[in-house]
């Protein structure tokens, strides 16, 4: 069950990351001054935060599953 929750959360985070990246690229292509704007940097920051949450969820799940494996072996 935990695995399904983590997988669902991670897929949602991956969708958010991809959506933000696409919006950023589209805006950069449409407006050359966009790359130096505040909106561009805010979007980059949101992409970084979403990626960090995604990686943290995976790390926590893997760490948790490793500990469970160790407990089962003991």
LINCOR-V918729 format. One record per residue. SS is DSSP state (alpha for helix, beta for strand, coil for the rest). PSI is psi in degrees with one decimal (* if undefined). D_FIRST is the distance of its C-alpha to the first C-alpha in whole Angstrom. Layout:
# LINCOR-V918729
SS_PSI_D_FIRST / SS_PSI_D_FIRST
This chain:
# LINCOR-V918729
coil_-45.3_0 / alpha_-39.5_4 / alpha_-43.7_5 / alpha_-40.2_5 / alpha_-46.7_6 / alpha_-44.1_9 / alpha_-42.9_10 / alpha_-44.5_11 / alpha_-44.8_12 / alpha_-36.8_14 / alpha_-36.4_15 / alpha_-43.4_17 / alpha_-41.0_18 / alpha_-39.4_20 / alpha_-42.2_21 / alpha_-45.9_23 / alpha_-47.8_24 / alpha_-40.3_26 / alpha_-46.1_27 / alpha_-41.1_29 / alpha_-43.3_30 / alpha_-44.5_32 / alpha_-40.5_33 / alpha_-45.6_35 / alpha_-44.0_36 / alpha_-43.4_38 / alpha_-37.8_39 / alpha_-39.8_41 / alpha_-34.3_42 / alpha_-33.1_44 / coil_116.6_45 / alpha_-25.8_46 / alpha_-8.6_47 / alpha_-36.1_43 / alpha_-28.3_42 / alpha_-0.5_44 / coil_164.9_43 / alpha_-37.1_41 / alpha_-39.3_38 / alpha_-45.9_38 / alpha_-33.9_37 / alpha_-41.6_35 / alpha_-42.6_33 / alpha_-41.3_33 / alpha_-41.5_32 / alpha_-38.4_29 / alpha_-44.5_28 / alpha_-43.3_28 / alpha_-42.6_26 / alpha_-39.3_23 / alpha_-40.8_23 / alpha_-44.4_23 / alpha_-42.0_20 / alpha_-49.4_18 / alpha_-37.3_19 / alpha_-42.1_18 / alpha_-43.4_15 / alpha_-45.6_15 / alpha_-45.4_17 / alpha_-41.3_15 / alpha_-45.2_12 / alpha_-41.8_14 / alpha_-44.1_16 / alpha_-43.6_13 / alpha_-32.1_12 / alpha_-43.9_16 / alpha_-39.9_16 / alpha_-40.7_14 / alpha_-42.0_16 / alpha_-44.6_19 / alpha_-41.4_18 / alpha_-41.1_18 / alpha_-33.9_21 / coil_*_23
